């Protein structure tokens, strides 16, 4: 999977929206920015270059875990 990182269109790349809420579109939760509750968003969105489909952080984690398992299995097969 090849990823294209783009600036979040809801928060403009800041991770916090104008109303003070952390941007949930790019992964934030809670309110108040860095000094508030929760976490701010990353300010970026990930898209699969091949399909143009948005990739969530959970999907990327699953993909990475599967890739590592595949590589570990290949290394175990070699003498």
N, C-alpha and C positions, 0 to 999 in steps of 0.2 A: 504494500500500500504506500503510495506516495502522497504526501499531504501538502496542501496549499494553505498557508495561514493568512487570514484576512482580518482586518480591523472590525471589531464588533460594531454593527450598525445601530445598536440601541444606546450604547454608552460612549461611542466615539473612541474606544480604546482605553478609557480610563478605569473601567471596572465598577464605576459607581454612576448611577443615573442622576439627573439634575434634581430629582425630588429627595435625594439623600439615601435612597434604597440601593443596596448593592445589586449589581446587574446579574440577574438570573440567566439571561440569555447566554452569557459567556462563562457561567459557572459560579457566580457569587451567591451567597445566602445572607439573610439578615439585613441590618440597616446601619447607617452611620459611617461607612467607609472604613479606613484603617483603625480608627479609634472606637468604632461601634461594636455591635454584636455580629457574630458570624464572620464571613470572609468576603473580600471583594472579588469580583470576577477577574479573569485573566486579561480581558480587553481584546481577546482574539478568538476567532472561530476557525475550526479546522474543516477543510473540505478535501475529499478524495479527488485527486487530479484526474483520474481515469473516468470517473462517473459524474463529477461535479456535486456529489451528494455530501451533505454535512455529516461529519463524524463526531460523535460525542466522546467525552473523556472516557466513559465506561467502555465504549466500543474499542477505543485505542488500547486501553488496558487489556481487554480480552485478546485482541490481536497480538499484542506484544507478548503476552503470556503463552499463547499458542506457538508463536515463532520461537520463543526460548525453549519450549518443550520439544519442538521439532529439531532444533539444533542440538539439544542435549541427547536426543535419541540417535541422531546421526553420529555424534562423537562416541557414543557407547557402542555403536556397531563396528566402528573401525578397530582393527587389531592394534 
